[in-house]
């Protein structure tokens, strides 16, 4: 955050001074990244707080809200910069190509360093993945701005700057769309990527003594934790705590489901009100 906040101030200042919309666009994107990192950081702190009688899962889902807010923030930044970029096509302004190249080159270094900080955790946390993709994309975008500055110096063509800005916005939009879709899936309590609902059902059905599985639900508690509930019909009766403890351990190890709640039913007496797959 410190690295990128400092760079945003420098890049925006030089972008305005040099008349480069490409630098201003990149600075706007970097600013949204800083705010996104702040939200992700706040969410990670909230996620460590203990549960309460009102928030029985604690604040773990705040990381999902942060991912959604981050995607929305990026979309807003894209819209604002796009308006100014289109205006520049009809009213081009002189651009200092050398300044653009120098500032963008610094951006390559800073964004690469920041991306490397998030590389290790990107596969396990949507917020981390979003931060990594943004920073890696920023490094690539800064490289494109360097090339644009060189072309402006060589040709004097002022349209290259807003055209480069459009390319930057397209890159930002592509990565943001993927983040938004993933965050929406988690926000709607969709089964997290990497977990096969049918495979989990098959695993439970293959357990000794289980004749039927119903009311199976798998949903994200946060961007890193998954919960599950299921009813197991076992005509032979309750199998004992050791069976359930072993089953939850295997669910955590094999499927990444760390918070499983299992209800055992013998199938005798009244039918379970949640047995139908149409009932939630």
VOLUM-263856 format. One record per residue (C-alpha): x, y, z. Coordinates in steps of 0.25 Angstrom, whole numbers, padded with zeros to 4 digits, always signed. Example, Ala and Ser with C-alpha at 12.3 -4.5 7.8 and 13.67 -1.06 7.14 Angstrom:
+0049-0018+0031;+0055-0004+0029;
//
This chain:
+0000+0000+0000;+0011+0010+0003;+0019+0007-0010;+0006+0008-0018;+0001+0021-0011;+0014+0028-0013;+0014+0024-0028;+0000+0028-0030;+0003+0042-0026;+0016+0043-0034;+0009+0037-0047;-0003+0045-0046;+0005+0058-0044;+0014+0055-0056;+0002+0050-0064;-0005+0064-0063;+0008+0071-0065;+0012+0064-0077;-0002+0063-0083;-0002+0048-0083;-0016+0042-0082;-0009+0028-0082;-0001+0032-0069;-0014+0038-0063;-0022+0025-0066;-0011+0016-0060;-0011+0025-0048;-0026+0024-0046;-0025+0009-0047;-0013+0008-0037;-0022+0017-0028;-0033+0007-0028;-0023-0004-0025;-0019+0003-0013;-0033+0005-0008;-0035-0010-0012;-0023-0014-0004;-0029-0006+0008;-0042-0013+0007;-0036-0026+0006;-0027-0023+0018;-0038-0018+0026;-0046-0031+0023;-0035-0040+0027;-0034-0033+0040;-0049-0034+0042;-0048-0049+0038;-0040-0052+0050;-0050-0047+0060;-0057-0057+0069;-0072-0060+0066;-0083-0053+0074;-0097-0057+0078;-0102-0048+0066;-0091-0052+0056;-0089-0066+0059;-0079-0068+0048;-0071-0056+0052;-0068-0047+0041;-0062-0057+0032;-0071-0053+0020;-0065-0039+0020;-0054-0044+0011;-0065-0047+0001;-0071-0033+0002;-0057-0027+0000;-0055-0035-0013;-0069-0030-0018;-0066-0016-0014;-0052-0016-0020;-0058-0021-0034;-0069-0010-0033;-0058+0001-0030;-0050-0004-0042;-0062-0003-0051;-0065+0011-0046;-0051+0015-0049;-0051+0009-0063;-0064+0017-0066;-0058+0031-0061;-0045+0029-0069;-0052+0024-0082;-0060+0037-0083;-0047+0046-0082;-0040+0036-0092;-0051+0037-0102;-0050+0053-0101;-0035+0052-0104;-0038+0046-0117;-0046+0058-0122;-0037+0068-0115;-0023+0062-0114;-0012+0069-0106;+0003+0070-0107;+0009+0059-0099;+0024+0058-0093;+0028+0045-0097;+0041+0044-0089;+0034+0047-0076;+0023+0037-0079;+0034+0026-0082;+0042+0030-0069;+0030+0029-0060;+0024+0017-0066;+0038+0010-0064;+0037+0013-0049;+0023+0007-0049;+0028-0006-0055;+0038-0008-0044;+0028-0004-0033;+0017-0013-0038;+0026-0025-0040;+0031-0024-0026;+0017-0023-0021;+0012-0035-0029;+0023-0043-0024;+0018-0041-0010;+0005-0047-0013;+0010-0059-0022;+0010-0069-0011;-0004-0068-0006;-0011-0065-0019;-0016-0080-0021;-0024-0080-0007;-0030-0067-0006;-0039-0059-0015;-0034-0046-0009;-0020-0049-0011;-0022-0054-0025;-0029-0041-0028;-0017-0033-0023;-0007-0042-0030;-0015-0041-0044;-0016-0026-0042;-0001-0023-0039;+0004-0033-0050;-0006-0026-0060;-0001-0012-0055;+0014-0017-0058;+0010-0021-0072;+0001-0008-0074;+0013+0000-0070;+0022-0007-0080;+0011-0003-0091;+0012+0011-0086;+0027+0011-0088;+0025+0007-0102;+0015+0017-0105;+0024+0028-0099;+0035+0023-0109;+0025+0023-0121;+0021+0037-0117;+0035+0042-0117;+0038+0036-0130;+0026+0039-0138;+0019+0051-0131;+0006+0044-0133;-0003+0049-0121;-0014+0039-0123;-0005+0028-0118;-0007+0033-0104;-0022+0032-0103;-0021+0019-0111;-0011+0013-0101;-0021+0017-0090;-0032+0009-0097;-0023-0003-0097;-0020-0001-0082;-0035+0000-0079;-0038-0013-0087;-0027-0020-0079;-0033-0015-0066;-0047-0018-0070;-0044-0033-0074;-0037-0036-0061;-0048-0028-0053;-0059-0036-0060;-0053-0050-0055;-0051-0044-0041;-0066-0039-0041;-0072-0052-0046;-0064-0060-0035;-0068-0051-0024;-0082-0051-0029;-0082-0066-0028;-0077-0066-0014;-0087-0055-0010;-0098-0064-0015;-0093-0075-0007;-0089-0083-0019;-0080-0096-0017;-0066-0090-0017;-0057-0093-0029;-0049-0106-0028;-0060-0113-0020;-0069-0123-0028;-0082-0124-0022;-0085-0138-0028;-0072-0143-0024;-0075-0139-0009;-0089-0146-0010;-0082-0158-0016;-0072-0159-0005;-0083-0158+0006;-0091-0169-0001;-0080-0178-0002;-0078-0178+0014;-0081-0191+0021;-0096-0191+0026;-0100-0179+0018;-0113-0182+0009;-0116-0168+0005;-0111-0154+0005;-0120-0141+0005;-0120-0127+0008;-0106-0125+0004;-0101-0111+0004;-0087-0106+0001;-0084-0091+0002;-0073-0081+0005;-0071-0075+0019;-0060-0066+0014;-0051-0065+0002;-0043-0076+0008;-0052-0085+0017;-0064-0094+0013;-0075-0100+0020;-0084-0112+0018;-0097-0118+0023;-0103-0131+0020;-0113-0142+0025;-0108-0156+0025;-0119-0167+0025;-0113-0179+0032;-0123-0190+0035;-0113-0197+0044;-0114-0186+0054;-0104-0176+0059;-0090-0180+0056;-0083-0173+0067;-0075-0160+0069;-0062-0166+0063;-0069-0169+0050;-0074-0154+0049;-0060-0149+0053;-0053-0157+0043;-0063-0153+0032;-0061-0138+0035;-0046-0140+0035;-0046-0146+0021;-0056-0135+0016;-0045-0125+0021;-0033-0132+0015;-0039-0137+0002;-0049-0126-0002;-0044-0114+0006;-0057-0113+0014;-0053-0109+0028;-0067-0107+0035;-0076-0119+0032;-0088-0122+0040;-0095-0136+0038;-0108-0140+0043;-0111-0155+0044;-0125-0161+0041;-0129-0175+0042;-0140-0174+0032;-0150-0179+0042;-0163-0171+0046;-0166-0158+0040;-0160-0154+0027;-0150-0142+0028;-0156-0129+0024;-0143-0126+0016;-0142-0139+0008;-0147-0133-0005;-0136-0127-0013;-0146-0116-0017;-0146-0111-0002;-0135-0102+0003;
//
